[in-house]
Amino acid sequence: MALYADLHRHLGGSVVPRVLWRYFQRHSQDLADRFPEYEEFEAFYTKKRKTLDEYLELHTLVEGVQTVQTLPYFIYRLIRGAYIFENLAYLELRYTPYLRTPESLSQNERIEAMAEIVKVVGKSSQVKEYPIITSQILCMHSRLPYTVNKAIVDLAAGMREYVCAIDVAGGDSQYGDRLKEFIGLYQYAQSLGLKTTGHLFETKDGCYPQLLPFLMRIGHGIQIPLRYPELLKEVASAKQCLEICPTTYLKTGTLEHLSELKIVFDRCFAAGVDLVICTDNAGLHNVRLPFEYENLLTQDVISFEQLQACQDAAFRHAFAWPYSQPPASLLIGLLQEKSDLSLSGANS
């Protein structure tokens, strides 16, 4: 059995349509009235959008119901599905904690409330019957003020038992006017010893090479091999990987066909750049991680050898994976040790 690591999954986009719709029916009369039939809701929730910005608006639908009280409900179902249906051994969940705090509070009160959100997400992710190793990536946001984003970095540094890194999200085309600000925040995060990733080079409007030196991993990054292949040498030298989320690019209109990713994989492998395959928003897409791999394989975007290389790279680049090897290698090693001991006993 293959075991997987997903390094790029958003908490807001992780809720599968059926679970979200049932929650609406039971706990939100307004949303239940808006989506009375499941089939209608699934079609709305998972359909292709014209742009990344339009796609990101869907997150607000989920963020509004993911509160400190309801997060355990959603996270339990997320962990259960990831373990049973996806064979996940490791999962990094990313989100902006500020957006899970009550809008009725002042900005300072919402900042204070973020710590409880992180604690609830961390504790709810530890489900004994579904033993997945999990950690959190806290996302700064392109539409939040500097004060809030800095508070998110400080929170990440102060809650390392739950948090493994920081990110910046909210649409990569929005960074331009605040580039110096985000560079300063990443420098500040590095001074605190935090690990870093960031949504970058996802779309043609989100290409900011100035941010690359401050990232350990690149969230998406597909425009580097597609439009700026001269940067691949720099990425390889820095031992950065690209977090590739195939279905996302179809849902956002960034790509028309998965086949367009073949040049991404071919150029990155040729340049020695690692790629990890992720879901981004598995619930929003209704596509789980093993099927991301299968779709790439069956549509001749990657080979079996490349598939296995991406599986191994995911564990190698995981920010909080506690072992030096992926779980399959660990299991093989354990079985080999047992076999050697048996043979030794038989020969003595």
C-alpha positions in Angstrom: 0.0 0.0 0.0 1.4 3.4 -1.0 1.5 6.0 1.8 1.2 9.6 0.9 2.1 13.1 2.2 0.1 16.1 1.3 2.1 19.3 1.9 -0.4 21.8 0.4 -4.0 21.5 1.6 -6.1 24.4 2.7 -8.4 24.0 5.7 -11.1 25.9 4.0 -11.0 23.8 0.8 -10.6 20.5 2.6 -14.3 19.9 3.4 -15.8 17.5 0.9 -19.1 18.7 -0.6 -21.4 16.2 1.1 -20.0 17.0 4.6 -20.4 20.7 4.1 -23.9 20.4 2.6 -25.0 18.3 5.6 -23.6 20.9 8.0 -25.6 23.5 6.2 -28.8 21.4 6.5 -28.3 20.9 10.2 -26.9 24.1 11.4 -27.3 27.0 9.0 -30.9 27.8 7.8 -29.8 30.5 5.4 -27.3 28.3 3.6 -29.7 25.3 3.8 -32.3 27.5 2.0 -29.8 28.6 -0.5 -28.8 25.0 -1.4 -31.8 22.8 -0.7 -30.6 19.9 -2.9 -27.2 18.3 -2.7 -26.7 17.8 -6.4 -27.3 21.5 -7.0 -24.7 22.4 -4.3 -22.1 19.9 -5.5 -22.4 21.3 -9.0 -21.9 24.9 -7.7 -19.1 24.0 -5.3 -16.9 22.0 -7.6 -17.5 23.7 -11.0 -14.7 25.4 -12.9 -14.1 29.1 -12.3 -12.9 31.7 -14.8 -10.1 33.1 -12.7 -8.1 32.4 -9.5 -9.8 35.4 -7.8 -13.3 34.0 -8.5 -12.2 30.6 -7.3 -10.8 32.0 -4.0 -14.2 33.6 -3.2 -15.4 30.0 -2.5 -13.2 29.9 0.6 -15.3 32.6 2.2 -18.2 30.3 2.1 -16.4 27.8 4.3 -14.4 30.2 6.5 -17.7 31.7 7.7 -18.8 28.4 9.2 -15.3 27.2 10.5 -15.4 28.7 14.0 -13.7 27.7 17.2 -16.8 25.8 18.0 -17.3 24.0 14.7 -13.7 23.3 13.7 -13.5 19.9 15.6 -16.6 18.7 13.5 -14.9 19.5 10.2 -11.4 18.4 11.1 -12.5 15.0 12.5 -14.2 14.3 9.1 -11.2 15.6 7.2 -8.7 13.3 9.1 -11.0 10.3 8.9 -11.3 10.7 5.1 -7.6 11.4 4.6 -6.7 8.2 6.5 -9.3 5.8 5.1 -9.6 7.0 1.5 -6.2 8.6 0.8 -3.7 6.5 2.8 -2.2 9.7 4.1 0.7 9.3 6.6 1.4 13.0 6.8 -0.6 16.2 6.3 0.1 19.9 6.5 -3.0 22.0 6.9 -2.7 25.7 6.0 -5.2 28.5 6.7 -5.4 32.1 7.9 -6.5 31.9 11.6 -7.7 35.5 11.6 -10.4 34.6 9.2 -11.8 32.0 11.6 -12.4 34.6 14.4 -15.7 36.4 14.8 -16.1 39.5 12.6 -18.0 41.2 15.4 -14.7 41.6 17.4 -12.2 44.4 17.0 -9.0 43.8 15.1 -7.0 43.5 18.4 -9.6 41.1 19.8 -9.5 39.0 16.7 -5.7 38.8 16.9 -6.0 37.7 20.5 -8.5 35.0 19.5 -6.2 33.4 16.9 -4.3 31.4 19.4 -7.4 29.5 20.4 -8.1 28.7 16.8 -4.6 27.2 16.3 -4.9 25.2 19.5 -8.3 23.8 18.5 -7.0 22.8 15.0 -4.0 21.2 16.5 -5.9 19.1 19.1 -8.7 18.2 16.8 -6.2 16.9 14.2 -4.9 14.3 16.7 -7.4 11.4 16.2 -6.2 8.2 17.8 -8.1 5.9 15.5 -6.8 7.7 12.4 -3.0 8.2 13.2 -1.9 10.7 10.7 1.1 13.0 11.5 -0.2 16.5 11.1 1.1 20.1 11.4 -0.2 23.6 10.5 1.1 26.3 8.2 -0.3 29.7 9.1 -1.1 31.9 6.1 -0.5 35.6 6.0 -3.0 37.1 3.6 -2.7 39.6 0.7 -5.9 41.3 1.8 -5.1 41.7 5.5 -3.2 44.6 7.0 0.5 44.4 8.0 -0.4 44.4 11.7 -2.5 41.2 11.4 0.1 39.5 9.1 2.9 40.2 11.6 0.7 38.9 14.4 0.3 35.7 12.4 4.1 35.3 12.1 4.4 35.9 15.9 1.7 33.4 16.6 3.5 30.8 14.4 6.7 31.3 16.3 5.0 31.0 19.7 3.0 27.8 18.9 5.6 25.5 17.4 4.0 22.5 19.0 1.2 22.9 16.4 2.8 25.1 13.6 5.6 24.1 11.2 5.8 27.1 8.8 4.2 30.3 7.5 2.8 31.1 4.0 1.3 34.0 2.2 -2.0 33.4 0.4 -5.0 35.3 -1.0 -4.1 35.4 -4.7 -0.6 35.9 -6.0 -1.5 38.8 -8.3 -2.3 40.9 -5.2 1.3 41.0 -3.9 2.8 43.6 -6.2 2.0 46.9 -4.3 3.1 45.3 -1.0 6.2 43.4 -2.1 8.6 45.1 0.3 6.2 44.5 3.1 6.0 40.7 2.5 9.8 40.5 2.0 10.2 42.2 5.4 7.7 39.8 7.0 9.5 36.8 5.6 12.8 38.1 6.8 11.3 38.6 10.2 9.9 35.0 10.1 13.4 33.7 9.2 14.9 35.6 12.1 12.5 33.7 14.4 13.6 30.4 12.9 10.4 29.7 11.1 10.2 27.6 7.9 8.6 29.3 4.9 6.5 28.6 1.9 4.4 30.9 -0.2 1.8 31.0 -3.0 4.0 32.3 -5.9 4.3 31.9 -9.7 0.9 30.2 -9.8 -0.5 32.5 -12.4 1.1 34.7 -15.0 0.2 37.7 -12.9 1.8 36.4 -9.7 5.5 36.1 -10.8 7.7 37.9 -8.2 11.3 36.5 -8.2 12.1 39.0 -5.5 10.3 36.7 -3.0 12.0 33.5 -4.0 15.1 33.8 -1.8 12.9 33.8 1.3 11.0 30.6 0.6 12.1 27.0 1.4 9.2 25.7 -0.7 7.3 27.4 -3.5 3.5 27.0 -3.4 2.5 26.1 -7.0 5.4 27.8 -8.9 4.3 26.3 -12.3 5.0 29.6 -14.1 8.7 29.1 -13.4 9.2 26.2 -15.8 6.5 27.4 -18.1 7.5 31.0 -18.5 10.8 31.6 -16.6 12.8 28.4 -17.0 16.0 30.4 -16.5 15.1 30.5 -12.8 15.2 26.7 -12.4 18.9 26.6 -11.8 18.4 29.0 -8.9 15.6 27.0 -7.5 17.6 23.7 -7.8 20.6 25.4 -6.1 18.4 26.5 -3.2 16.9 23.0 -2.9 13.4 24.4 -3.1 10.6 22.3 -4.4 7.4 23.2 -6.2 4.1 22.3 -4.6 2.1 21.1 -7.7 -1.7 21.0 -7.3 -2.9 19.7 -10.7 -6.7 20.0 -10.4 -6.4 23.6 -9.1 -5.1 24.8 -12.4 -8.1 23.4 -14.2 -10.6 24.8 -11.7 -9.1 28.3 -11.8 -8.7 28.5 -15.6 -4.9 28.8 -15.3 -4.6 25.7 -17.5 -7.0 24.1 -19.9 -5.7 20.6 -19.8 -3.5 18.5 -17.5 -1.3 17.8 -20.5 0.1 21.3 -20.1 1.8 20.2 -16.9 4.1 17.7 -18.8 6.5 20.5 -19.7 6.5 21.5 -16.0 7.6 18.0 -14.9 10.0 17.5 -17.7 11.8 20.8 -17.2 12.0 20.4 -13.5 13.3 16.9 -13.5 15.9 17.9 -16.1 17.0 20.8 -13.9 17.1 18.7 -10.7 14.2 20.6 -9.1 12.0 18.5 -6.8 8.2 18.5 -7.3 5.6 17.4 -4.7 2.1 16.6 -5.8 -0.6 18.1 -3.6 -4.4 18.6 -3.5 -4.6 22.2 -2.5 -8.4 22.0 -2.0 -9.3 18.3 -2.0 -12.9 18.9 -0.9 -13.6 21.8 -3.2 -12.3 19.7 -6.1 -13.8 16.4 -4.9 -10.5 14.9 -6.0 -8.3 13.1 -3.4 -4.5 12.9 -3.4 -4.1 9.3 -4.9 -6.3 10.4 -7.9 -4.1 13.5 -8.5 -1.2 11.0 -9.0 -3.4 8.6 -11.0 -4.7 11.4 -13.3 -1.2 12.6 -14.1 0.0 9.0 -14.7 -2.9 7.9 -16.9 -2.8 11.1 -19.0 1.0 10.5 -19.7 2.0 13.7 -17.8 4.4 11.7 -15.6 6.0 8.2 -15.7 5.9 5.7 -12.9 9.5 6.6 -12.0 8.6 10.3 -11.8 5.5 9.4 -9.7 7.6 7.5 -7.2 10.2 10.4 -7.1 7.4 12.9 -6.3 6.1 10.6 -3.5 9.5 10.4 -1.9 10.1 14.1 -2.4 6.9 14.9 -0.4 8.3 13.3 2.7 11.8 14.7 2.1 10.5 18.3 1.9 7.8 17.9 4.7 8.4 20.5 7.4 7.5 18.3 10.3 8.0 14.7 9.1 10.0 13.2 12.0 11.9 10.5 10.1 14.7 10.5 7.6 12.8 8.3 5.2 9.3 8.0 3.8 7.1 5.4 5.5 7.3 2.9 2.7 11.1 2.8 3.0 10.8 2.5 6.8 8.4 -0.4 6.4 10.6 -2.2 3.9 13.6 -1.7 6.2 11.7 -3.2 9.1 10.6 -6.2 7.1 14.1 -6.7 5.9 15.4 -6.7 9.5 12.8 -9.2 10.5 13.7 -11.4 7.5 17.4 -11.2 8.4 16.7 -12.2 12.0 14.6 -15.1 10.9 17.3 -16.4 8.5 19.9 -15.9 11.2 17.8 -17.9 13.6 17.3 -20.7 11.1 21.0 -20.9 10.3 22.1 -21.0 13.9 
